[in-house]
Amino acid sequence: MTEPEEDREKTGKTDRVLYSPDGDPHHTLAQAPQPDEHPPVTVTRDDRTEVIDDEQ
């Protein structure tokens, strides 16, 4: 794997790629596909996955 060029200055152009939710610098947050709802929060213990209840 190649090493990143750390000495290159970050620009507004690179920030758009870094902070774009879908990695496409041409999409704004409003244009990027958003999930209809959030998936449930889960935790895995001893190879078992459990859904965490928000109301605890």
mmCIF file as Biopython writes it, N, C-alpha, C and O atoms, coordinates in Angstrom:
data_model
#
loop_
_atom_site.group_PDB
_atom_site.id
_atom_site.type_symbol
_atom_site.label_atom_id
_atom_site.label_alt_id
_atom_site.label_comp_id
_atom_site.label_asym_id
_atom_site.label_entity_id
_atom_site.label_seq_id
_atom_site.pdbx_PDB_ins_code
_atom_site.Cartn_x
_atom_site.Cartn_y
_atom_site.Cartn_z
_atom_site.occupancy
_atom_site.B_iso_or_equiv
_atom_site.auth_seq_id
_atom_site.auth_asym_id
_atom_site.pdbx_PDB_model_num
ATOM 1   N N  . MET A ? 1  ? 0.844   -1.168  0.000  1.0 0.0 1  A 1 
ATOM 2   C CA . MET A ? 1  ? 0.000   0.000   0.000  1.0 0.0 1  A 1 
ATOM 3   C C  . MET A ? 1  ? 0.893   1.236   0.000  1.0 0.0 1  A 1 
ATOM 4   O O  . MET A ? 1  ? 1.956   1.243   0.621  1.0 0.0 1  A 1 
ATOM 5   N N  . THR A ? 2  ? 0.463   2.260   -0.687 1.0 0.0 2  A 1 
ATOM 6   C CA . THR A ? 2  ? 1.262   3.476   -0.740 1.0 0.0 2  A 1 
ATOM 7   C C  . THR A ? 2  ? 0.964   4.358   0.462  1.0 0.0 2  A 1 
ATOM 8   O O  . THR A ? 2  ? -0.125  4.316   1.034  1.0 0.0 2  A 1 
ATOM 9   N N  . GLU A ? 3  ? 1.939   5.140   0.821  1.0 0.0 3  A 1 
ATOM 10  C CA . GLU A ? 3  ? 1.774   6.067   1.945  1.0 0.0 3  A 1 
ATOM 11  C C  . GLU A ? 3  ? 1.062   7.330   1.467  1.0 0.0 3  A 1 
ATOM 12  O O  . GLU A ? 3  ? 1.291   7.774   0.342  1.0 0.0 3  A 1 
ATOM 13  N N  . PRO A ? 4  ? 0.205   7.913   2.302  1.0 0.0 4  A 1 
ATOM 14  C CA . PRO A ? 4  ? -0.456  9.160   1.905  1.0 0.0 4  A 1 
ATOM 15  C C  . PRO A ? 4  ? 0.542   10.300  1.831  1.0 0.0 4  A 1 
ATOM 16  O O  . PRO A ? 4  ? 1.569   10.294  2.511  1.0 0.0 4  A 1 
ATOM 17  N N  . GLU A ? 5  ? 0.228   11.265  1.006  1.0 0.0 5  A 1 
ATOM 18  C CA . GLU A ? 5  ? 1.097   12.427  0.867  1.0 0.0 5  A 1 
ATOM 19  C C  . GLU A ? 5  ? 0.733   13.436  1.948  1.0 0.0 5  A 1 
ATOM 20  O O  . GLU A ? 5  ? -0.091  14.323  1.727  1.0 0.0 5  A 1 
ATOM 21  N N  . GLU A ? 6  ? 1.345   13.298  3.108  1.0 0.0 6  A 1 
ATOM 22  C CA . GLU A ? 6  ? 1.024   14.140  4.255  1.0 0.0 6  A 1 
ATOM 23  C C  . GLU A ? 6  ? 1.472   15.581  4.080  1.0 0.0 6  A 1 
ATOM 24  O O  . GLU A ? 6  ? 0.949   16.482  4.736  1.0 0.0 6  A 1 
ATOM 25  N N  . ASP A ? 7  ? 2.445   15.802  3.194  1.0 0.0 7  A 1 
ATOM 26  C CA . ASP A ? 7  ? 2.942   17.166  3.041  1.0 0.0 7  A 1 
ATOM 27  C C  . ASP A ? 7  ? 2.056   18.007  2.113  1.0 0.0 7  A 1 
ATOM 28  O O  . ASP A ? 7  ? 2.241   19.220  2.016  1.0 0.0 7  A 1 
ATOM 29  N N  . ARG A ? 8  ? 1.104   17.374  1.436  1.0 0.0 8  A 1 
ATOM 30  C CA . ARG A ? 8  ? 0.194   18.142  0.580  1.0 0.0 8  A 1 
ATOM 31  C C  . ARG A ? 8  ? -0.821  18.875  1.435  1.0 0.0 8  A 1 
ATOM 32  O O  . ARG A ? 8  ? -1.374  18.319  2.384  1.0 0.0 8  A 1 
ATOM 33  N N  . GLU A ? 9  ? -1.055  20.120  1.091  1.0 0.0 9  A 1 
ATOM 34  C CA . GLU A ? 9  ? -2.012  20.925  1.843  1.0 0.0 9  A 1 
ATOM 35  C C  . GLU A ? 9  ? -3.432  20.522  1.465  1.0 0.0 9  A 1 
ATOM 36  O O  . GLU A ? 9  ? -3.742  20.322  0.291  1.0 0.0 9  A 1 
ATOM 37  N N  . LYS A ? 10 ? -4.280  20.405  2.467  1.0 0.0 10 A 1 
ATOM 38  C CA . LYS A ? 10 ? -5.676  20.083  2.207  1.0 0.0 10 A 1 
ATOM 39  C C  . LYS A ? 10 ? -6.371  21.337  1.691  1.0 0.0 10 A 1 
ATOM 40  O O  . LYS A ? 10 ? -6.088  22.448  2.138  1.0 0.0 10 A 1 
ATOM 41  N N  . THR A ? 11 ? -7.267  21.146  0.762  1.0 0.0 11 A 1 
ATOM 42  C CA . THR A ? 11 ? -7.959  22.281  0.151  1.0 0.0 11 A 1 
ATOM 43  C C  . THR A ? 11 ? -9.463  22.097  0.299  1.0 0.0 11 A 1 
ATOM 44  O O  . THR A ? 11 ? -9.931  21.054  0.757  1.0 0.0 11 A 1 
ATOM 45  N N  . GLY A ? 12 ? -10.205 23.107  -0.089 1.0 0.0 12 A 1 
ATOM 46  C CA . GLY A ? 12 ? -11.663 23.001  -0.092 1.0 0.0 12 A 1 
ATOM 47  C C  . GLY A ? 12 ? -12.143 21.871  -0.972 1.0 0.0 12 A 1 
ATOM 48  O O  . GLY A ? 12 ? -13.169 21.248  -0.696 1.0 0.0 12 A 1 
ATOM 49  N N  . LYS A ? 13 ? -11.400 21.604  -2.035 1.0 0.0 13 A 1 
ATOM 50  C CA . LYS A ? 13 ? -11.769 20.514  -2.940 1.0 0.0 13 A 1 
ATOM 51  C C  . LYS A ? 13 ? -11.625 19.163  -2.243 1.0 0.0 13 A 1 
ATOM 52  O O  . LYS A ? 13 ? -12.491 18.301  -2.387 1.0 0.0 13 A 1 
ATOM 53  N N  . THR A ? 14 ? -10.547 18.971  -1.495 1.0 0.0 14 A 1 
ATOM 54  C CA . THR A ? 14 ? -10.381 17.695  -0.802 1.0 0.0 14 A 1 
ATOM 55  C C  . THR A ? 14 ? -11.352 17.577  0.363  1.0 0.0 14 A 1 
ATOM 56  O O  . THR A ? 14 ? -11.817 16.478  0.666  1.0 0.0 14 A 1 
ATOM 57  N N  . ASP A ? 15 ? -11.666 18.688  1.020  1.0 0.0 15 A 1 
ATOM 58  C CA . ASP A ? 15 ? -12.621 18.637  2.123  1.0 0.0 15 A 1 
ATOM 59  C C  . ASP A ? 15 ? -13.986 18.166  1.658  1.0 0.0 15 A 1 
ATOM 60  O O  . ASP A ? 15 ? -14.665 17.434  2.377  1.0 0.0 15 A 1 
ATOM 61  N N  . ARG A ? 16 ? -14.400 18.579  0.459  1.0 0.0 16 A 1 
ATOM 62  C CA . ARG A ? 16 ? -15.707 18.143  -0.052 1.0 0.0 16 A 1 
ATOM 63  C C  . ARG A ? 16 ? -15.748 16.627  -0.185 1.0 0.0 16 A 1 
ATOM 64  O O  . ARG A ? 16 ? -16.784 16.015  0.075  1.0 0.0 16 A 1 
ATOM 65  N N  . VAL A ? 17 ? -14.646 16.016  -0.581 1.0 0.0 17 A 1 
ATOM 66  C CA . VAL A ? 17 ? -14.607 14.562  -0.697 1.0 0.0 17 A 1 
ATOM 67  C C  . VAL A ? 17 ? -14.582 13.933  0.685  1.0 0.0 17 A 1 
ATOM 68  O O  . VAL A ? 17 ? -15.299 12.965  0.944  1.0 0.0 17 A 1 
ATOM 69  N N  . LEU A ? 18 ? -13.761 14.478  1.572  1.0 0.0 18 A 1 
ATOM 70  C CA . LEU A ? 18 ? -13.618 13.896  2.898  1.0 0.0 18 A 1 
ATOM 71  C C  . LEU A ? 18 ? -14.897 13.966  3.709  1.0 0.0 18 A 1 
ATOM 72  O O  . LEU A ? 18 ? -15.198 13.048  4.471  1.0 0.0 18 A 1 
ATOM 73  N N  . TYR A ? 19 ? -15.647 15.035  3.557  1.0 0.0 19 A 1 
ATOM 74  C CA . TYR A ? 19 ? -16.820 15.231  4.400  1.0 0.0 19 A 1 
ATOM 75  C C  . TYR A ? 19 ? -18.132 14.941  3.684  1.0 0.0 19 A 1 
ATOM 76  O O  . TYR A ? 19 ? -19.199 15.189  4.247  1.0 0.0 19 A 1 
ATOM 77  N N  . SER A ? 20 ? -18.087 14.430  2.470  1.0 0.0 20 A 1 
ATOM 78  C CA . SER A ? 20 ? -19.300 14.065  1.756  1.0 0.0 20 A 1 
ATOM 79  C C  . SER A ? 20 ? -19.812 12.740  2.308  1.0 0.0 20 A 1 
ATOM 80  O O  . SER A ? 20 ? -19.026 11.805  2.461  1.0 0.0 20 A 1 
ATOM 81  N N  . PRO A ? 21 ? -21.112 12.628  2.613  1.0 0.0 21 A 1 
ATOM 82  C CA . PRO A ? 21 ? -21.622 11.397  3.215  1.0 0.0 21 A 1 
ATOM 83  C C  . PRO A ? 21 ? -21.506 10.177  2.313  1.0 0.0 21 A 1 
ATOM 84  O O  . PRO A ? 21 ? -21.428 9.052   2.808  1.0 0.0 21 A 1 
ATOM 85  N N  . ASP A ? 22 ? -21.494 10.376  1.002  1.0 0.0 22 A 1 
ATOM 86  C CA . ASP A ? 22 ? -21.392 9.225   0.117  1.0 0.0 22 A 1 
ATOM 87  C C  . ASP A ? 22 ? -20.080 9.191   -0.660 1.0 0.0 22 A 1 
ATOM 88  O O  . ASP A ? 22 ? -19.916 8.367   -1.559 1.0 0.0 22 A 1 
ATOM 89  N N  . GLY A ? 23 ? -19.138 10.087  -0.319 1.0 0.0 23 A 1 
ATOM 90  C CA . GLY A ? 23 ? -17.832 10.092  -0.955 1.0 0.0 23 A 1 
ATOM 91  C C  . GLY A ? 23 ? -17.797 10.759  -2.315 1.0 0.0 23 A 1 
ATOM 92  O O  . GLY A ? 23 ? -16.747 10.783  -2.959 1.0 0.0 23 A 1 
ATOM 93  N N  . ASP A ? 24 ? -18.918 11.301  -2.769 1.0 0.0 24 A 1 
ATOM 94  C CA . ASP A ? 24 ? -18.967 11.982  -4.060 1.0 0.0 24 A 1 
ATOM 95  C C  . ASP A ? 24 ? -18.926 13.482  -3.821 1.0 0.0 24 A 1 
ATOM 96  O O  . ASP A ? 24 ? -19.859 14.027  -3.230 1.0 0.0 24 A 1 
ATOM 97  N N  . PRO A ? 25 ? -17.875 14.169  -4.262 1.0 0.0 25 A 1 
ATOM 98  C CA . PRO A ? 25 ? -17.756 15.600  -3.975 1.0 0.0 25 A 1 
ATOM 99  C C  . PRO A ? 25 ? -18.803 16.445  -4.684 1.0 0.0 25 A 1 
ATOM 100 O O  . PRO A ? 25 ? -18.984 17.614  -4.343 1.0 0.0 25 A 1 
ATOM 101 N N  . HIS A ? 26 ? -19.494 15.874  -5.663 1.0 0.0 26 A 1 
ATOM 102 C CA . HIS A ? 26 ? -20.501 16.626  -6.404 1.0 0.0 26 A 1 
ATOM 103 C C  . HIS A ? 26 ? -21.863 16.587  -5.725 1.0 0.0 26 A 1 
ATOM 104 O O  . HIS A ? 26 ? -22.770 17.313  -6.131 1.0 0.0 26 A 1 
ATOM 105 N N  . HIS A ? 27 ? -22.022 15.771  -4.718 1.0 0.0 27 A 1 
ATOM 106 C CA . HIS A ? 27 ? -23.283 15.701  -3.983 1.0 0.0 27 A 1 
ATOM 107 C C  . HIS A ? 27 ? -23.215 16.587  -2.752 1.0 0.0 27 A 1 
ATOM 108 O O  . HIS A ? 27 ? -22.202 16.618  -2.053 1.0 0.0 27 A 1 
ATOM 109 N N  . THR A ? 28 ? -24.281 17.295  -2.496 1.0 0.0 28 A 1 
ATOM 110 C CA . THR A ? 28 ? -24.402 17.995  -1.221 1.0 0.0 28 A 1 
ATOM 111 C C  . THR A ? 28 ? -25.098 17.040  -0.261 1.0 0.0 28 A 1 
ATOM 112 O O  . THR A ? 28 ? -25.573 15.984  -0.677 1.0 0.0 28 A 1 
ATOM 113 N N  . LEU A ? 29 ? -25.165 17.393  0.998  1.0 0.0 29 A 1 
ATOM 114 C CA . LEU A ? 29 ? -25.825 16.535  1.976  1.0 0.0 29 A 1 
ATOM 115 C C  . LEU A ? 29 ? -27.274 16.296  1.578  1.0 0.0 29 A 1 
ATOM 116 O O  . LEU A ? 29 ? -27.791 15.194  1.762  1.0 0.0 29 A 1 
ATOM 117 N N  . ALA A ? 30 ? -27.940 17.317  1.033  1.0 0.0 30 A 1 
ATOM 118 C CA . ALA A ? 30 ? -29.336 17.172  0.627  1.0 0.0 30 A 1 
ATOM 119 C C  . ALA A ? 30 ? -29.481 16.220  -0.562 1.0 0.0 30 A 1 
ATOM 120 O O  . ALA A ? 30 ? -30.518 15.572  -0.704 1.0 0.0 30 A 1 
ATOM 121 N N  . GLN A ? 31 ? -28.465 16.125  -1.410 1.0 0.0 31 A 1 
ATOM 122 C CA . GLN A ? 31 ? -28.540 15.266  -2.587 1.0 0.0 31 A 1 
ATOM 123 C C  . GLN A ? 31 ? -28.131 13.829  -2.287 1.0 0.0 31 A 1 
ATOM 124 O O  . GLN A ? 31 ? -28.508 12.916  -3.021 1.0 0.0 31 A 1 
ATOM 125 N N  . ALA A ? 32 ? -27.381 13.622  -1.241 1.0 0.0 32 A 1 
ATOM 126 C CA . ALA A ? 32 ? -26.898 12.284  -0.923 1.0 0.0 32 A 1 
ATOM 127 C C  . ALA A ? 32 ? -28.057 11.427  -0.430 1.0 0.0 32 A 1 
ATOM 128 O O  . ALA A ? 32 ? -28.916 11.915  0.304  1.0 0.0 32 A 1 
ATOM 129 N N  . PRO A ? 33 ? -28.091 10.166  -0.820 1.0 0.0 33 A 1 
ATOM 130 C CA . PRO A ? 33 ? -29.180 9.309   -0.358 1.0 0.0 33 A 1 
ATOM 131 C C  . PRO A ? 33 ? -29.117 9.141   1.155  1.0 0.0 33 A 1 
ATOM 132 O O  . PRO A ? 33 ? -28.055 8.881   1.720  1.0 0.0 33 A 1 
ATOM 133 N N  . GLN A ? 34 ? -30.254 9.290   1.791  1.0 0.0 34 A 1 
ATOM 134 C CA . GLN A ? 34 ? -30.339 9.161   3.242  1.0 0.0 34 A 1 
ATOM 135 C C  . GLN A ? 34 ? -31.218 7.961   3.583  1.0 0.0 34 A 1 
ATOM 136 O O  . GLN A ? 34 ? -32.178 7.685   2.864  1.0 0.0 34 A 1 
ATOM 137 N N  . PRO A ? 35 ? -30.917 7.255   4.643  1.0 0.0 35 A 1 
ATOM 138 C CA . PRO A ? 35 ? -31.773 6.130   5.027  1.0 0.0 35 A 1 
ATOM 139 C C  . PRO A ? 35 ? -33.133 6.639   5.492  1.0 0.0 35 A 1 
ATOM 140 O O  . PRO A ? 35 ? -33.240 7.722   6.069  1.0 0.0 35 A 1 
ATOM 141 N N  . ASP A ? 36 ? -34.168 5.845   5.235  1.0 0.0 36 A 1 
ATOM 142 C CA . ASP A ? 36 ? -35.513 6.224   5.662  1.0 0.0 36 A 1 
ATOM 143 C C  . ASP A ? 36 ? -35.620 6.260   7.178  1.0 0.0 36 A 1 
ATOM 144 O O  . ASP A ? 36 ? -36.283 7.130   7.743  1.0 0.0 36 A 1 
ATOM 145 N N  . GLU A ? 37 ? -34.970 5.321   7.823  1.0 0.0 37 A 1 
ATOM 146 C CA . GLU A ? 37 ? -34.967 5.301   9.281  1.0 0.0 37 A 1 
ATOM 147 C C  . GLU A ? 37 ? -33.663 4.675   9.749  1.0 0.0 37 A 1 
ATOM 148 O O  . GLU A ? 37 ? -32.985 3.990   8.984  1.0 0.0 37 A 1 
ATOM 149 N N  . HIS A ? 38 ? -33.325 4.907   10.972 1.0 0.0 38 A 1 
ATOM 150 C CA . HIS A ? 38 ? -32.087 4.360   11.505 1.0 0.0 38 A 1 
ATOM 151 C C  . HIS A ? 38 ? -32.284 2.888   11.863 1.0 0.0 38 A 1 
ATOM 152 O O  . HIS A ? 38 ? -33.336 2.507   12.374 1.0 0.0 38 A 1 
ATOM 153 N N  . PRO A ? 39 ? -31.283 2.071   11.597 1.0 0.0 39 A 1 
ATOM 154 C CA . PRO A ? 39 ? -31.379 0.672   12.011 1.0 0.0 39 A 1 
ATOM 155 C C  . PRO A ? 39 ? -31.319 0.585   13.531 1.0 0.0 39 A 1 
ATOM 156 O O  . PRO A ? 39 ? -30.799 1.491   14.182 1.0 0.0 39 A 1 
ATOM 157 N N  . PRO A ? 40 ? -31.841 -0.483  14.094 1.0 0.0 40 A 1 
ATOM 158 C CA . PRO A ? 40 ? -31.803 -0.619  15.553 1.0 0.0 40 A 1 
ATOM 159 C C  . PRO A ? 40 ? -30.364 -0.742  16.057 1.0 0.0 40 A 1 
ATOM 160 O O  . PRO A ? 40 ? -29.486 -1.248  15.358 1.0 0.0 40 A 1 
ATOM 161 N N  . VAL A ? 41 ? -30.147 -0.274  17.266 1.0 0.0 41 A 1 
ATOM 162 C CA . VAL A ? 41 ? -28.830 -0.369  17.895 1.0 0.0 41 A 1 
ATOM 163 C C  . VAL A ? 41 ? -28.674 -1.784  18.431 1.0 0.0 41 A 1 
ATOM 164 O O  . VAL A ? 41 ? -29.556 -2.298  19.120 1.0 0.0 41 A 1 
ATOM 165 N N  . THR A ? 42 ? -27.542 -2.414  18.108 1.0 0.0 42 A 1 
ATOM 166 C CA . THR A ? 42 ? -27.312 -3.785  18.549 1.0 0.0 42 A 1 
ATOM 167 C C  . THR A ? 42 ? -25.978 -3.897  19.266 1.0 0.0 42 A 1 
ATOM 168 O O  . THR A ? 42 ? -25.090 -3.059  19.109 1.0 0.0 42 A 1 
ATOM 169 N N  . VAL A ? 43 ? -25.864 -4.950  20.051 1.0 0.0 43 A 1 
ATOM 170 C CA . VAL A ? 43 ? -24.608 -5.278  20.718 1.0 0.0 43 A 1 
ATOM 171 C C  . VAL A ? 43 ? -24.392 -6.777  20.551 1.0 0.0 43 A 1 
ATOM 172 O O  . VAL A ? 43 ? -25.340 -7.560  20.597 1.0 0.0 43 A 1 
ATOM 173 N N  . THR A ? 44 ? -23.133 -7.167  20.356 1.0 0.0 44 A 1 
ATOM 174 C CA . THR A ? 44 ? -22.817 -8.583  20.201 1.0 0.0 44 A 1 
ATOM 175 C C  . THR A ? 44 ? -21.973 -9.027  21.383 1.0 0.0 44 A 1 
ATOM 176 O O  . THR A ? 44 ? -20.902 -8.478  21.644 1.0 0.0 44 A 1 
ATOM 177 N N  . ARG A ? 45 ? -22.470 -10.024 22.090 1.0 0.0 45 A 1 
ATOM 178 C CA . ARG A ? 45 ? -21.755 -10.612 23.233 1.0 0.0 45 A 1 
ATOM 179 C C  . ARG A ? 45 ? -21.782 -12.122 23.086 1.0 0.0 45 A 1 
ATOM 180 O O  . ARG A ? 45 ? -22.827 -12.705 22.796 1.0 0.0 45 A 1 
ATOM 181 N N  . ASP A ? 46 ? -20.673 -12.733 23.279 1.0 0.0 46 A 1 
ATOM 182 C CA . ASP A ? 46 ? -20.575 -14.194 23.213 1.0 0.0 46 A 1 
ATOM 183 C C  . ASP A ? 46 ? -21.217 -14.741 21.941 1.0 0.0 46 A 1 
ATOM 184 O O  . ASP A ? 46 ? -21.973 -15.712 21.987 1.0 0.0 46 A 1 
ATOM 185 N N  . ASP A ? 47 ? -20.913 -14.119 20.816 1.0 0.0 47 A 1 
ATOM 186 C CA . ASP A ? 47 ? -21.426 -14.524 19.504 1.0 0.0 47 A 1 
ATOM 187 C C  . ASP A ? 47 ? -22.942 -14.426 19.384 1.0 0.0 47 A 1 
ATOM 188 O O  . ASP A ? 47 ? -23.525 -15.044 18.494 1.0 0.0 47 A 1 
ATOM 189 N N  . ARG A ? 48 ? -23.594 -13.663 20.262 1.0 0.0 48 A 1 
ATOM 190 C CA . ARG A ? 48 ? -25.041 -13.419 20.166 1.0 0.0 48 A 1 
ATOM 191 C C  . ARG A ? 48 ? -25.258 -11.929 19.967 1.0 0.0 48 A 1 
ATOM 192 O O  . ARG A ? 48 ? -24.655 -11.113 20.665 1.0 0.0 48 A 1 
ATOM 193 N N  . THR A ? 49 ? -26.109 -11.571 19.029 1.0 0.0 49 A 1 
ATOM 194 C CA . THR A ? 49 ? -26.417 -10.169 18.771 1.0 0.0 49 A 1 
ATOM 195 C C  . THR A ? 49 ? -27.775 -9.849  19.366 1.0 0.0 49 A 1 
ATOM 196 O O  . THR A ? 49 ? -28.761 -10.537 19.100 1.0 0.0 49 A 1 
ATOM 197 N N  . GLU A ? 50 ? -27.819 -8.792  20.179 1.0 0.0 50 A 1 
ATOM 198 C CA . GLU A ? 50 ? -29.062 -8.376  20.821 1.0 0.0 50 A 1 
ATOM 199 C C  . GLU A ? 50 ? -29.373 -6.941  20.430 1.0 0.0 50 A 1 
ATOM 200 O O  . GLU A ? 50 ? -28.469 -6.125  20.255 1.0 0.0 50 A 1 
ATOM 201 N N  . VAL A ? 51 ? -30.664 -6.637  20.295 1.0 0.0 51 A 1 
ATOM 202 C CA . VAL A ? 51 ? -31.103 -5.272  20.025 1.0 0.0 51 A 1 
ATOM 203 C C  . VAL A ? 51 ? -31.197 -4.542  21.353 1.0 0.0 51 A 1 
ATOM 204 O O  . VAL A ? 51 ? -31.781 -5.050  22.311 1.0 0.0 51 A 1 
ATOM 205 N N  . ILE A ? 52 ? -30.617 -3.343  21.406 1.0 0.0 52 A 1 
ATOM 206 C CA . ILE A ? 52 ? -30.648 -2.530  22.618 1.0 0.0 52 A 1 
ATOM 207 C C  . ILE A ? 52 ? -31.908 -1.672  22.589 1.0 0.0 52 A 1 
ATOM 208 O O  . ILE A ? 52 ? -32.172 -0.983  21.604 1.0 0.0 52 A 1 
ATOM 209 N N  . ASP A ? 53 ? -32.675 -1.716  23.659 1.0 0.0 53 A 1 
ATOM 210 C CA . ASP A ? 53 ? -33.909 -0.941  23.754 1.0 0.0 53 A 1 
ATOM 211 C C  . ASP A ? 53 ? -33.576 0.480   24.178 1.0 0.0 53 A 1 
ATOM 212 O O  . ASP A ? 53 ? -32.884 0.683   25.175 1.0 0.0 53 A 1 
ATOM 213 N N  . ASP A ? 54 ? -34.067 1.473   23.425 1.0 0.0 54 A 1 
ATOM 214 C CA . ASP A ? 54 ? -33.811 2.882   23.735 1.0 0.0 54 A 1 
ATOM 215 C C  . ASP A ? 54 ? -34.471 3.332   25.027 1.0 0.0 54 A 1 
ATOM 216 O O  . ASP A ? 54 ? -34.019 4.301   25.637 1.0 0.0 54 A 1 
ATOM 217 N N  . GLU A ? 55 ? -35.503 2.674   25.452 1.0 0.0 55 A 1 
ATOM 218 C CA . GLU A ? 55 ? -36.334 3.149   26.554 1.0 0.0 55 A 1 
ATOM 219 C C  . GLU A ? 55 ? -35.877 2.644   27.916 1.0 0.0 55 A 1 
ATOM 220 O O  . GLU A ? 55 ? -36.629 2.733   28.886 1.0 0.0 55 A 1 
ATOM 221 N N  . GLN A ? 56 ? -34.679 2.123   28.006 1.0 0.0 56 A 1 
ATOM 222 C CA . GLN A ? 56 ? -34.215 1.595   29.302 1.0 0.0 56 A 1 
ATOM 223 C C  . GLN A ? 56 ? -33.790 2.694   30.218 1.0 0.0 56 A 1 
ATOM 224 O O  . GLN A ? 56 ? -33.374 2.431   31.346 1.0 0.0 56 A 1 
#
